[in-house]
Amino acid sequence: MDGTTYTDTVIELQPGDRLYLYSDGVTEETNPDDVPFENERLFKTLDGARAQTLDQSVEVLVDAVLSWNGHERLSDDLTVLALEIR
């Protein structure tokens, strides 16, 4: 896109590290009071699921977003891709 600046960053991952890629539908999903889930809640949720398996941590995150929403129809897609370095 014209006029957009990007910065390259290299992060070396170690065994046991996890990488989560997610759509904006995760952080922008709102509760009944129209408060978004946001990054801070995402980080706390994943930190709380650290002892879980990778699959379970994704389930915990998705359940947290659905619970935040009130289990009504989501306003956007909810996509999560998780990787764990072994």
C-alpha positions as CSV (number, residue, x, y, z in Angstrom):
1,M,0.0,0.0,0.0
2,D,1.4,3.4,-0.9
3,G,2.6,5.5,1.9
4,T,2.8,2.6,4.4
5,T,6.0,2.0,6.4
6,Y,6.9,-1.5,7.6
7,T,9.6,-2.5,10.1
8,D,11.3,-5.8,10.0
9,T,12.0,-7.5,13.3
10,V,13.6,-10.9,13.9
11,I,12.7,-12.9,17.0
12,E,14.5,-16.1,17.8
13,L,12.0,-18.6,19.2
14,Q,13.2,-21.3,21.6
15,P,11.8,-24.8,22.4
16,G,8.6,-24.3,24.4
17,D,7.8,-20.9,22.9
18,R,4.4,-20.4,21.3
19,L,3.3,-18.0,18.6
20,Y,-0.3,-17.0,18.2
21,L,-1.6,-15.3,15.1
22,Y,-5.2,-14.1,15.3
23,S,-7.6,-12.0,13.3
24,D,-8.9,-8.7,14.6
25,G,-12.2,-10.4,15.3
26,V,-10.6,-11.7,18.5
27,T,-9.5,-8.4,20.0
28,E,-12.4,-6.3,18.6
29,E,-15.2,-8.6,19.7
30,T,-17.4,-6.6,22.2
31,N,-19.4,-7.6,25.2
32,P,-23.1,-6.6,25.7
33,D,-21.8,-3.2,27.0
34,D,-19.9,-2.6,23.8
35,V,-16.5,-3.0,25.5
36,P,-13.9,-4.7,23.2
37,F,-12.0,-7.8,24.2
38,E,-8.7,-6.0,23.4
39,N,-5.1,-7.1,23.6
40,E,-4.7,-7.0,27.4
41,R,-7.5,-9.5,27.9
42,L,-6.0,-11.7,25.1
43,F,-2.6,-11.7,26.8
44,K,-4.1,-12.4,30.2
45,T,-6.2,-15.3,28.8
46,L,-3.2,-16.9,27.1
47,D,-1.0,-16.4,30.1
48,G,-3.6,-18.1,32.2
49,A,-3.6,-21.0,29.7
50,R,0.2,-21.4,29.7
51,A,0.1,-24.8,31.4
52,Q,-2.4,-26.2,29.0
53,T,-1.6,-27.9,25.7
54,L,-1.4,-25.7,22.6
55,D,-4.8,-27.0,21.4
56,Q,-6.3,-26.4,24.9
57,S,-4.9,-22.9,25.0
58,V,-6.6,-22.0,21.7
59,E,-9.9,-23.5,23.1
60,V,-9.5,-21.4,26.2
61,L,-9.0,-18.2,24.1
62,V,-12.0,-19.0,21.9
63,D,-14.2,-19.8,24.9
64,A,-13.1,-16.5,26.5
65,V,-14.1,-14.5,23.5
66,L,-17.4,-16.3,23.2
67,S,-18.1,-15.8,26.9
68,W,-17.1,-12.1,26.6
69,N,-19.6,-11.7,23.7
70,G,-22.3,-13.4,25.7
71,H,-22.6,-16.4,23.2
72,E,-24.5,-14.3,20.8
73,R,-23.6,-14.1,17.1
74,L,-20.1,-12.8,16.7
75,S,-19.6,-9.5,14.9
76,D,-16.6,-10.6,12.9
77,D,-14.6,-13.7,12.0
78,L,-12.7,-15.3,14.9
79,T,-9.5,-16.9,13.6
80,V,-6.6,-18.2,15.6
81,L,-3.4,-20.0,14.4
82,A,-1.1,-21.3,17.1
83,L,2.4,-22.7,16.8
84,E,4.6,-24.3,19.4
85,I,8.4,-24.7,19.0
86,R,9.6,-28.2,19.9
